[in-house]
Amino acid sequence: MKAGPSLLHRIVLRLSLTTAAAILCAYSWLWFEFQSSISSLREQSLIESARLLAESVHHDEGQWRLALPAHLLAPYRRAEQPYGYAIRDQVNGAILLHEGADVGPVPHLRPEDEDEDGVLYTFPAPDSGDGEMLGEYLTFTAAGHALGVQVVRPLARESDLIDTVLLDFFEDGGWLAAPFLIALLAVSILTIRGTLKPLRDISQQAERIGPTAPGVRLCATAVPHEVQPLVQAVNDALDRLEEGYRVQRDFTADAAHELRTPLAVLIAHIDTLPDRQTARELRRDLDGMAHLVEQLLRVARSEALVIQPDEQADLAEVARGVAEYLALVAIRAGRLIEVEAPDQPVRVRGQADALFHAVRNLVENGLRHTPAGTAVVITVEARPPLIRVRDHGPGIPDERKELVFQRFWRADRQTPGSGLGLAIVRRTMEAHGGQVRVQDAPGGGAEFCLHFVP
């Protein structure tokens, strides 16, 4: 099945994009907020400078003077700093006091422009490479005269200074966005992986659910409460499946058990028929039906097979028991059964009766396919514990080696048997925690290997 998109990758990708967008928005907001704040501070500085000059103007002995310390007037007196101020008479516009750069014309004031902060204006800087000048014009009254003060500064230099400050900020502090994003993603990945761990745990629990452990359920207490309804729904579905599985198994077992007695009675009646030829033909058909019923009963029992922790079986004893049980059948068919097993017991955790029937099925299958005069060989090995059943028949093609373990599968309808024997063997080995495999035998034929857990 094609794997779907990773939930972790999708969360990390979306979180990365969201975080990057948030950082970009944050830096953009800082940029515009800084620009706005600097513009406001610049305008407020001009207004405060104009107010300071207006408050310091006084008329003394027929002269207009500024009562300001020299260090406050120094910026207007430096040639390298094109700052300037002018005190004007509002009536005729005459300049009463002036220092520094040209302050430009008096801005035209509309009634709605007049307030306590004056008015800001710009004008081209005369004979200068500084571009535009930014000025503040504030009206006031001193010594009974209506006056106005103009303060100007170069707009370009302040803008260059602002751009420099912003550039330095983004160069010095902007790189922090990358490690911050990486750290955030690392923490997010660890957090998401930790959050998804309960889902991985219940996935491993689900892998253990099967015919050998139909009662296993997913643990709903260790998962996030958002996932608990899904886990509970899965457990409920498993309960229904187990119940249906049990009903089907019980029906098969009951039906097979109920058929055994009528078949036994029918066989007994057929044996009393005077026509011995007809009796033999009917007996052969009834023996086949009885074998099928027996196999169905074995299937039902194998489905319910549970190996207890303290149960043990001797593989060597199982192999010898099967050989003794089928010896007469093999002799009548002109075939042999050979057992190669160590003298010491080969013990495994398992149920001897179930293993006996599993090996019996393999040997019966081998007796049907091995040629007359040859032997079916049962080999028992201790390390690792396993049983091999080898015949000298035609073997099994590679494309059919998995199909032979399916219920009721037969190569053709003329092949004797019910098609259940090898399915019972596989189910029995699953209950024992082992495996059954088929391969080509050396010298021809098929070899079935029962592998057990050491």
C-alpha positions in Angstrom: 0.0 0.0 0.0 1.3 3.4 -0.9 2.3 5.4 2.1 0.3 8.6 2.7 1.9 12.0 3.4 3.8 12.2 6.7 1.8 14.0 9.3 5.1 15.2 11.0 6.4 16.6 7.7 3.1 18.4 7.0 3.0 20.0 10.4 6.7 21.0 10.3 6.3 22.4 6.8 3.2 24.5 7.7 4.8 25.6 11.0 8.0 26.6 9.1 6.0 28.7 6.6 3.8 30.2 9.3 6.9 31.1 11.4 8.8 32.6 8.5 5.7 34.6 7.5 5.3 35.8 11.2 9.0 36.8 11.3 8.7 38.7 8.0 5.6 40.5 9.2 7.3 41.3 12.5 10.3 42.8 10.8 8.1 44.7 8.4 6.1 46.1 11.3 9.3 47.1 13.1 10.5 48.8 9.9 7.3 50.9 9.4 7.0 51.5 13.2 10.6 52.7 13.3 10.1 55.0 10.3 7.0 56.4 11.8 8.6 56.9 15.2 11.7 58.5 13.7 9.5 60.9 11.6 7.5 61.8 14.7 10.7 62.3 16.7 12.2 64.5 14.0 9.2 66.6 13.8 8.9 66.9 17.5 12.6 67.9 17.7 12.0 70.7 15.3 9.0 71.9 17.2 10.9 71.8 20.5 13.8 73.7 18.9 11.4 76.3 17.6 9.8 76.7 21.0 13.1 77.0 22.7 14.2 79.7 20.3 10.9 81.6 20.7 11.1 81.5 24.5 14.6 82.8 24.4 13.9 85.9 22.2 13.9 89.2 24.0 14.3 92.9 23.0 17.2 94.7 24.7 18.3 98.3 24.1 16.7 98.3 20.7 18.2 95.0 19.6 16.7 91.6 19.3 18.7 88.9 21.1 18.6 85.2 22.0 19.2 84.3 25.6 20.6 80.8 24.9 23.9 79.2 25.9 26.5 78.9 23.2 26.4 75.1 23.1 22.7 75.2 22.1 23.5 77.6 19.2 26.6 75.7 18.2 24.8 73.4 15.6 23.6 76.5 13.7 27.1 77.9 13.6 28.9 74.9 12.1 29.5 75.0 8.4 29.5 71.2 8.1 26.0 71.0 9.6 23.5 73.0 7.4 21.1 73.8 10.2 19.6 77.2 10.4 17.1 79.4 12.2 15.6 82.8 11.6 13.4 85.2 13.7 11.0 87.1 11.5 8.6 90.0 12.0 5.2 88.7 11.2 4.1 92.1 9.9 6.6 92.7 7.2 8.5 89.4 7.1 11.8 91.0 7.9 14.5 88.8 9.4 15.4 90.0 12.8 17.9 87.2 13.7 19.5 84.6 11.6 22.2 82.0 11.8 23.2 79.0 9.7 21.5 77.7 6.6 18.9 79.6 4.6 15.5 79.0 6.2 13.5 79.4 3.0 10.4 81.4 2.5 7.7 81.8 5.1 5.2 79.0 4.5 1.7 80.1 3.6 -0.5 79.5 6.6 -4.2 78.7 6.3 -6.4 79.2 9.4 -6.8 75.5 9.8 -3.0 75.0 9.8 -2.4 77.3 12.8 -2.0 75.6 16.1 0.4 75.7 19.1 2.9 73.5 17.3 3.2 75.7 14.3 3.5 74.2 10.8 6.1 71.9 9.1 7.3 72.7 5.6 9.9 71.6 3.1 11.8 73.5 0.4 14.7 72.8 -1.9 18.1 73.4 -0.3 19.7 76.3 -2.2 23.2 75.7 -3.6 23.6 72.4 -1.7 23.7 68.8 -2.4 21.5 68.0 0.6 18.3 67.8 -1.5 15.3 69.1 0.5 15.3 71.0 3.8 12.7 70.3 6.5 11.5 73.3 8.5 9.2 74.3 11.3 7.5 77.8 11.4 6.1 78.9 14.8 4.4 82.2 15.6 4.8 83.8 19.0 4.8 87.2 20.7 7.8 88.9 22.3 8.0 92.4 23.8 4.6 93.2 22.3 5.7 92.3 18.8 4.2 89.5 16.6 7.1 87.4 15.6 7.8 84.0 13.9 10.6 81.6 14.2 11.8 79.3 11.4 14.1 76.3 12.2 15.4 74.1 9.3 17.4 70.9 9.0 18.5 68.9 5.9 15.9 66.2 5.3 18.3 64.0 3.2 20.9 63.6 5.9 18.4 62.5 8.5 16.9 60.1 6.1 20.4 58.7 5.3 21.0 58.4 9.0 17.7 56.6 9.6 18.5 54.2 6.7 21.9 53.6 8.1 20.5 52.8 11.6 17.9 50.5 10.1 20.5 48.7 7.9 22.8 48.2 10.9 19.9 46.9 12.9 18.9 44.3 10.3 22.5 43.4 9.6 23.3 43.0 13.3 20.0 41.6 14.6 18.3 40.3 11.5 20.5 37.2 11.3 18.8 36.1 14.6 15.7 35.1 12.6 17.5 32.1 11.1 18.7 30.5 14.4 15.4 31.4 16.0 13.5 29.6 13.2 15.8 26.6 13.4 15.5 26.4 17.2 11.8 26.8 16.9 11.6 24.0 14.3 13.8 21.7 16.4 11.6 22.2 19.5 8.5 21.8 17.4 9.8 18.5 15.8 10.7 17.1 19.2 7.4 18.1 20.6 5.4 16.7 17.7 7.4 13.4 17.7 6.8 13.1 21.4 3.1 13.8 20.8 2.9 11.2 18.0 4.8 8.5 20.0 1.5 7.1 21.5 0.2 6.7 18.0 3.4 4.7 17.0 2.9 2.6 20.2 -0.7 1.7 19.3 0.5 1.0 15.8 2.9 -1.6 17.2 0.1 -3.0 19.3 -2.1 -3.3 16.3 0.6 -5.3 14.5 0.3 -7.9 17.2 -3.4 -8.5 16.6 -4.0 -11.6 14.6 -5.3 -15.1 14.6 -2.9 -16.1 17.3 -3.9 -13.1 19.5 -7.4 -12.1 18.6 -8.1 -10.7 22.1 -5.4 -8.0 22.0 -6.8 -4.5 22.0 -5.3 -1.1 21.6 -4.5 0.9 24.8 -6.7 4.0 24.8 -5.4 5.5 28.1 -1.9 6.5 26.8 -3.1 8.4 23.7 -4.2 12.0 23.4 -7.9 12.4 24.2 -8.4 13.7 20.6 -7.4 10.2 19.3 -9.2 8.2 22.0 -12.5 8.0 20.0 -10.7 6.6 17.0 -8.9 4.0 19.2 -12.1 3.1 20.9 -13.9 2.7 17.6 -11.1 0.4 16.4 -11.4 -1.7 19.6 -15.1 -1.9 19.1 -14.6 -3.1 15.5 -12.1 -5.7 16.7 -14.7 -6.9 19.3 -17.3 -7.4 16.6 -14.8 -9.1 14.3 -13.7 -11.4 17.1 -17.2 -12.3 17.9 -18.1 -13.0 14.3 -14.9 -15.0 14.0 -15.8 -17.0 17.2 -19.3 -17.7 15.9 -18.0 -18.9 12.6 -15.4 -21.1 14.3 -18.0 -22.5 16.7 -20.4 -23.2 13.8 -17.7 -25.1 11.9 -16.8 -27.1 15.0 -20.4 -27.9 15.9 -21.3 -28.8 12.3 -18.3 -31.1 12.0 -18.9 -32.7 15.4 -22.6 -33.2 14.6 -21.7 -34.8 11.2 -19.4 -37.4 12.7 -22.0 -39.6 14.3 -24.4 -39.8 11.3 -21.4 -40.6 9.1 -20.3 -43.3 11.5 -23.8 -44.8 11.5 -24.0 -44.5 7.7 -20.7 -46.3 7.3 -21.8 -49.1 9.6 -25.0 -49.6 7.5 -23.0 -49.6 4.2 -20.8 -52.3 5.5 -23.9 -54.5 5.8 -24.9 -54.1 2.1 -24.9 -57.4 0.2 -23.4 -55.8 -2.9 -19.8 -55.6 -1.8 -18.7 -53.7 -4.9 -21.3 -50.9 -4.3 -20.5 -51.0 -0.6 -16.7 -50.4 -1.3 -17.5 -47.5 -3.6 -19.8 -45.9 -1.1 -17.4 -46.6 1.7 -14.6 -44.8 -0.2 -16.8 -41.7 -0.7 -17.9 -41.8 2.9 -14.3 -42.1 4.1 -13.5 -39.0 2.1 -16.5 -37.2 3.7 -15.4 -38.4 7.2 -11.8 -37.1 6.5 -13.2 -33.7 5.4 -15.3 -33.5 8.6 -12.3 -34.5 10.7 -10.2 -31.8 9.0 -12.9 -29.2 9.5 -13.0 -30.1 13.2 -9.2 -29.8 13.2 -9.4 -26.3 11.6 -11.8 -25.1 14.2 -9.6 -26.5 17.0 -6.5 -25.0 15.5 -8.2 -21.6 15.4 -8.9 -21.8 19.1 -5.4 -23.2 19.9 -3.6 -21.4 22.7 -0.3 -22.6 24.0 0.1 -22.4 27.7 3.5 -21.1 29.1 4.3 -24.4 30.8 3.3 -26.7 27.9 6.2 -28.6 26.3 6.4 -31.1 23.5 9.2 -33.5 22.4 9.7 -33.1 18.7 11.5 -36.4 18.4 8.7 -38.2 20.2 6.1 -36.5 17.9 8.0 -37.6 14.8 8.2 -41.2 16.0 4.6 -41.2 17.0 3.5 -40.0 13.6 5.6 -42.7 11.9 4.1 -45.5 14.0 0.6 -44.2 13.4 0.9 -44.1 9.6 3.2 -47.1 9.2 0.5 -49.4 8.2 -1.0 -46.9 5.7 2.5 -46.4 4.2 3.1 -50.2 3.9 -0.3 -50.7 2.2 0.6 -48.0 -0.3 4.0 -49.6 -1.0 5.9 -46.7 0.6 8.1 -46.2 3.6 8.4 -43.7 6.5 11.8 -42.9 7.8 12.6 -41.0 11.0 15.9 -39.2 11.6 15.9 -37.9 15.1 18.4 -37.6 18.0 18.1 -40.0 20.9 17.8 -37.1 23.4 14.5 -35.2 23.7 14.1 -32.1 21.5 11.8 -30.0 23.7 10.0 -26.9 22.6 7.1 -24.9 24.1 4.1 -26.4 22.4 1.2 -28.8 22.5 2.1 -32.3 21.5 -1.3 -33.3 20.2 -1.5 -30.3 17.9 2.0 -30.9 16.6 1.3 -34.5 16.1 -1.6 -33.7 13.7 0.4 -31.1 11.9 3.2 -33.5 11.2 0.7 -36.2 10.4 -0.8 -33.9 7.7 2.6 -33.3 6.2 3.4 -37.0 6.1 0.0 -38.0 4.7 0.5 -35.4 2.0 4.0 -36.8 1.3 2.7 -40.3 1.0 0.2 -39.2 -1.6 2.9 -37.7 -3.8 6.0 -39.8 -3.3 6.4 -42.7 -5.8 5.9 -46.3 -4.7 9.0 -47.8 -3.3 10.3 -44.5 -2.0 10.2 -43.1 1.5 8.9 -40.0 3.3 11.7 -38.8 5.6 11.0 -37.1 8.9 14.1 -35.3 10.2 14.3 -33.7 13.6 17.0 -31.2 14.5 17.7 -29.7 17.9 19.7 -26.6 17.1 17.7 -24.8 16.1 14.6 -26.9 16.8 12.8 -27.9 13.6 11.1 -30.8 11.8 11.6 -31.5 8.1 9.3 -33.7 6.1 10.7 -34.7 2.7 9.2 -36.7 -0.1 10.4 -37.8 -3.5 7.5 -36.6 -5.5 7.2 -34.0 -8.3 7.7 -31.1 -6.0 5.8 -27.8 -5.9 6.3 -25.0 -8.5 7.6 -21.7 -7.0 4.4 -19.9 -8.0 2.3 -22.4 -5.9 4.5 -22.6 -2.8 2.4 -20.0 -1.0 -1.0 -21.1 -2.4 -0.7 -24.6 -0.9 -1.3 -23.1 2.5 -4.6 -21.6 1.6 -7.7 -23.3 2.8 -9.4 -25.6 0.3 -6.8 -24.9 -2.4 -5.9 -27.8 -4.6 -3.9 -27.9 -7.9 -6.9 -29.6 -9.5 -10.1 -31.3 -8.6 -8.7 -34.7 -9.3 -6.1 -34.3 -6.5 -7.1 -36.2 -3.4 -7.6 -34.5 -0.1 -9.7 -31.7 1.3 -7.2 -28.8 0.8 -7.2 -28.1 4.5 -4.2 -30.1 5.8 -1.5 -27.5 5.0 -3.7 -24.7 6.2 -4.0 -26.5 9.6 -0.2 -26.9 9.7 0.4 -23.2 9.1 -2.2 -22.2 11.8 -0.7 -24.6 14.2 2.7 -23.2 13.7 1.4 -19.6 14.1 -0.1 -20.6 17.4 3.4 -22.0 18.4 5.1 -18.7 17.4 6.9 -20.6 14.6 6.8 -20.8 10.8 6.2 -23.4 8.1 8.1 -23.2 4.9 8.3 -25.3 1.7 11.3 -25.7 -0.5 12.6 -28.0 -3.2 14.2 -31.1 -1.6 17.7 -32.2 -2.6 17.3 -34.8 -5.4 13.7 -33.8 -6.2 10.5 -33.6 -4.3 9.2 -31.2 -1.7 10.5 -30.5 1.8 8.4 -28.8 4.4 10.2 -27.3 7.4 8.6 -26.5 10.7 10.7 -23.8 12.5 10.2 -23.4 16.2 11.2 -20.7 18.6 14.3 -21.9 20.5 
